[in-house]
């Protein structure tokens, strides 16, 4: 789905990403690599393979879009104790196999994981400006005067299915401030259910396409 965001045309992709076709930039947020390993080191028997699956999805998006730059809007890494030797080696191999410039706008989890630039050949910054857009991790760090893209919140909405049940889905949340909050790219994350305001817009992936959800459906499910 194509949308204007300030002066820039963006494309919402079904696999929780945004593509900027004019600059050939792919934007994702909240990969939380190593989250399952972190849980296992803390004694929780969660399954392996989530990081591998997320990187495979990201590879598919890079092939699909032919992006030249990948911007991760924060929380690339989940925690310091999830940065296992295996994760570091596998992500380095992944980076070497994808000839794209990788920029990370550091999130709270990244800062808590130590110096990422000493482990991986990527560029890090607090925020990244691209044309008329600002990309940051936390939406609170975006200026009210500029359109932007952020992550951090893992937004989700409830869609009424019947009188007694509703669907909880990850969503792109477009605020009236022209700030787009991305759903967490990793599927191994929780959701922050959004209480919509009348000017909010929500987009979700259904049947491998991104569709806008009428606000009336989100309200009726709250």
Order of alpha helices (4+ residues) and beta strands (2+ residues): beta-beta-beta-beta-alpha-alpha-beta-alpha-beta-alpha-beta-beta-beta-beta-beta-beta-beta-beta-beta-beta-beta-alpha
